[in-house]
Amino acid sequence: MNHDMIFFKERISLLLVVPLCFGLIAGCSSIQDKDYSEVDLQGKIVEVNVEKRMMLVDDQSDGQVWVDMSDLNDEMERLHSPLEVNIWLNESTTDNTSAIGKAERIDVIK
């Protein structure tokens, strides 16, 4: 009877751990899979402020938007006016005077 209890406890533990592992794997993969098919901003660089790690982009639909590049490590050296860029944002805020977005990825078009 004692062997049956040990066998039963091992099975219960296995039944609890396996779904937990699958949930972790599924959760982690969905966090990393960002859809880059939809561009948030597309336009020409108007100004780059290296000290503040900001860039002013003249977006085709939203007009001039300040982009915060503090999360990007080596992007500043290769960006200058009048390059055309595609930008994907982590987050964006708009108030009555300006729009500011936090860049997640920047691709130079030309």
Summary of the structure (lengths in Angstrom):
residues: 110
radius of gyration: 23.6
end to end distance: 75.1
largest distance: 79.4
contacts: 267
relative contact order: 0.17
helix: 31%
strand: 38%
